[in-house]
Amino acid sequence: MSFSYRHGVLYAEGIPLEAIARRFGTPCFVYSRAAIEHNYRAFAQALAGRDALVCYSVKANGNLAVLALMARLGAGFDIVSGGELARVKAAGGDPRKVVFSGVGKSEAEIEDALRSKILCINLESESELERVAAVAARLGLRAPVAFRVNPDIDARTHPYISTGLKSSKFGVPYAHAERLYRAAARLRQVDVIGVGCHIGSQMLDPAPLAAAVRRIAELAKRLARSGIALRHIDIGGGIGIRYRNERVVPVGRFVARCLRALGNRGEALLLDPGRSIVGNAGVLLARVEYVKRAGAKKFLIVDAAMNDLLRPALYGAWHDVLPARKKRGQAAVYDVVGPICESADFLARRRRLLASQGDLLAVTSAGAYGMVQSSNYNARPRAAEVMVDGDNPHLVRRRERIENLYAGESVPPW
């Protein structure tokens, strides 16, 4: 395991987390290179012998070191903004392996994507088709496109991260898809090359995704009969991980169910995993600043907060909290909270821990949707990020300084 105890001390690969905290301070995100590589290879092995591309979902964790590692492993990338495309290129990723999703692409973002010669723009509305065609015409280019189609399948996950229903803001309704494909095929400025879907995130049961893939494959079959031959089918991502005690289906079985649902379709297959590659490959280190009692409640007030890890406040999400060094004594039940001036500022509630002022804690499963969702609320600098490779810790993002927070601001000459 990439994060494990040795003689009561919690390690990241070959180095104690205490050593990382001493060197780089807290709060600090720590990622395991070995874990990321292992998780990516699970997808690659499951797709061996199939014309397929794993497009890592940049929104899960966009650190340049993570993206560079993905590029070296041969991955493509799923992006949702021009900023993410810039990150991919800065990390050495191949734009020709990039698919651009997202409901609100600006003209500038579309132009950048076309000039960068990305693999595909995933269209999420009829008006976006019109915009992409207009930008392509202005540039004298032909835009490679696919529609993100909502198969109206319930992903059985948190409603905030369920994205494939017909009422979703994402994608186009399944019932409208054939009409939209016919309209796109008539436009000289676009090249219709694929179809995609993404029904939700943190899915633990492969059945909903397999059902969605089956509907998308049926659509591809009907389009082919009408003369619109596609080159790829993008089935999205969203495979879940274990945060607490979830029963997690191995990636290989998840992928196998999707491959069976595709049947004998000959199109290339795209998958867009994010959380399942980086989620459990990272932890957030936090130092206990105070131990506080308020009536019957006890709090561990730490130096990390909701601005560092938003998921507990946003979703009520569970992240395990582990001591960096095990101690003997009587544990107590604490809420682990930060210094932000919001009652929602908690990292964990009702956890049995043995901890005291100055102790180092590790908030687990923080490799996905951690740093990417962080903010400077309460004028707090964002955390450092460290990538561990064996017993070598590499600082892959410097901690922000206070002066960074207002470097772009100015006071009018009143």
Buried (B, 14 or more C-beta within 10 A) or exposed (E): EBBEBEEEBBBBBBBBBBBBBEEBBBBBBBBBBBBBBEBBBBBBEBBEEEEBBBBBBBBBBBBBBBBBBBBEBEBBBBBBBBEBBEBBBEBEBBBEBBBBBBBEBEEEBBBBBBEBEBBBBBBBBBEBBEBBBBBBBEBEBBBBBBBBBBBBBBBBBBEEBBBBBBEBEBBBBBEBBBEBBBBBBEBEBBBBBBBBBBBBBBBBBBEBBBBBBBBBBBBBEEBBEEEBEBBBBBBBBBBBBBBEEEEBBEBEEBBBBBBEBBEEBEBBBBBBBBBBBBBBBBBBBBBBBEBEEEEEEBBBBBBBBBBBBBBBBBBEBBBBBBBBBEEEEEEBEBBBBBBBEBEEBBBBBEBEBBBEEEBBBBBBBBBBBBBBBBEEBBEBBBBBBBBBBEEEBEBBBEBBEEEEBEEEEEEEEE
